[in-house]
């Protein structure tokens, strides 16, 4: 009787899920997973220039860093990006076309007209030794507002965590009146104009006019390198 009372009380708040209901829910989730597709770029966005692409590796893992430039004068948002890491025989040892990846690993949030960005994927799992990276930015992005929400980064520097790994730390400021969710801060370290280390940090929520500190774990060799960072807005209109 006490169990029944407890269950009835829970129904009012969270619900007591029966075995049949649970099976039906799991079946729906399984079917959704089967129909979900990974990113596939079949047509390149003519507005986007893809520059240097690098695969970075160290004891902590692997990452890809791709330099992009919006050649047009208009902002674009939600651009799909496809990345493949190839071995010495030109066979893929990683692609980001696995269904279910986070949106930040398969798309560029926003890119203003004429703007450059080093887009970073720090969740690379290699099935072999990566030698080179190919990247394509596809059509499907949408025009953004004339002025994208501005995110400013200050205090950017390299530090070392307790395990001896290099991190890029700083503060990101939301200079706009648009709340940002899952804002990605891309951090790149360069030597002789080449990206030698990179990482990213995610700020789950950054209200308008507010600031947040971030820490990006850098993959590669950042010793003596010059840091840069960018945080393209994830929400472009109020």
Buried (B, 14 or more C-beta within 10 A) or exposed (E): EEEEEEEEEEEEEEEEEEEEEEEEEEEEEEEEEEEEEEBEBEEEBEBBEBEBBBBBBBEBBBBBBBBBBBEBEBBBBBBBBBBBBBBEEEEBBBBBBEEEBEEBBBBBBBBBBEBBBBBBBBBBEBEBEBEEBBBBBBBBBEEBBEEBBEBEBEEBEBEEEEEEBBBBBBBBBBEBEBBBEBBBBBBBBBBEEEBBBBBBBBBEEBEEEEBBEBBBBBBBBBEEBEBBBBBBBBBBEE
